[in-house]
Amino acid sequence: MPQFFLNKRLIILLVSIIVLVALIGFSLRERSKLTWPEQFVKDTTGWVQSLVSRPAQYVAGFFENLQDLQDTYDENKGLKSRVEKIASLEAEVQELKKDNKELRDVLDEKKTLRDLEPMPATVIGRNPDRWHEMIIINKGKLDGIKKNMAVVTATGLIGKVKNVTQFSSTVQLLSAMDPKNRISAVIQGETEVYGFVQGFDDKQKMLLVKAIPSGAKVEKGQTVITSGMGGVFPKGLMIGKVEEVKPDQYGLNQTALVKPGADFYDIENVMVIKRLMTSPEESVMKSGKEEDL
């Protein structure tokens, strides 16, 4: 009798395994419709998931909103601080303009070294072999273009006029690897620091501002502009921002790596800067056969 029950259990187990395998195979095959048990299980599972996920999403969204509010508050606080500084600077600029006008009226001087006339021009030629050195613009002698005039874009200085013909001009870019291509520059700060834009680091895409005194304090983020000391370029043309400062090979001076304000790679429209008043030093610079500054 026990042997009979043992065999019966074995038979039931085998039959159960066969049925289970058959059900698995049936559920895995491609069907257009699910059976009602499968539909019931699927619907029940989906309802439970929805019941759990909605509160979880609500809680997560609540904390995200709190974080967004905190970020908005911090940004608003920073913007208010900047607006207050801008208002203060605007008031200071207005006072300086007023004082400058009064002094010019007293001296009966109508023009200054900062007065300039921008002339729009379009790039009409660029040699692929000298892409980072020269561009050709559609303005020449007939338009009043002269050698050594500064050329800028909306974001900063890009170079100077090298050669002029009747109807076009060749502009030498600041990124040109020419030792004679130098621009007198000043690094703005509590104390102005002078140097020369001379050379271009092609790997880092940075301008090199050389001849900075070793004791001068220059920091990352300071603005570099034209100094106006060379008698050719007006003062205040944007050149770029200081990224790094390092001593030169002899340790006597420093060299600043400056990120250009302008994009030398993509240039289409430029402005040629014509100075309305010539600096007294220009004749001296020309007599010394200086082409830079």
C-alpha positions, 0 to 999 in steps of 0.5 A: 500500500505505501508503495502505491501511494509513493508511485501515485505521488511520483506520477502526480509530480511528473504530470504537474511538471508536464503541465507547468512546462506546457503552460510556460510554452503556451504563454511564451508563444505569440498570440493575438489575445491573452487568456483571462488569468493573464489579463487579470494578473497584468491588470492587477499588477498595473493597478498596483504599480500605478497606486505606488508610483503616483505618490512616489512621483508626487513626493519626488516632484515636491522635493524637485520643486523645493530645489528649483525654488531654492535655486531661483532664490539664489539666482535672484539674489545674485542678479539683484546684487549685480543690478545694484552694482550696475546701477552704481557703475552707471552713475559713476560713468555718468559723473565721469562723462560729465566731468570729461565734458566740462574739462573738454569745454574748458580746454576748448578741445572737441576731439580726443584720442578715444574718438574713432569712426568705425567702417563696416567691411565684409571678408571676401577672401581667405587662404586655407593655407594661411587661415589663421594669418590673413583675411581680405576685406572689401574696403580699400584706399577709396574708402579711406582705409590705411595701413595699421588701422585696427580691425574688430568684430562685435566681440573684440579685436582681430588684427590690423590692416597690413596692405591696402589696394584701391578696392580691398585690404589685407588684414593680418590677424592677431593669431598670425605667427609673425614676430613683428605682429605686435599690439600694445596692450594693457591688462585692466585691474587696480593697477594697469599692467602693460605688455605686448600681444605677440604670438599665438598658442595654436594648441590652446587657442590663446594669444600671448601677451609678453613683456609683462614685468615680473613683479606685476600682479596679473590674475585669471579673468582680468580684461585685456584691451589696447593701450592706445600708447602706440599712436595707431590703435585707439585705447579700449579695444577689447582683446580678451581675458587672461586665462593663465600667467607664467614666467618667460624662459629667462624669468625676467618677465611674465607671459599671459595666455589670453583667451581672445574675445573674437573668434579668429576661425569664423569671420564674416563681417568686421569693422575697420577703426579709423582714429579721428585724432592722431596721437602726437607719438605717431610721428615718433613711432613712424620715424623709428620704423615701428610697425607694431603697437 
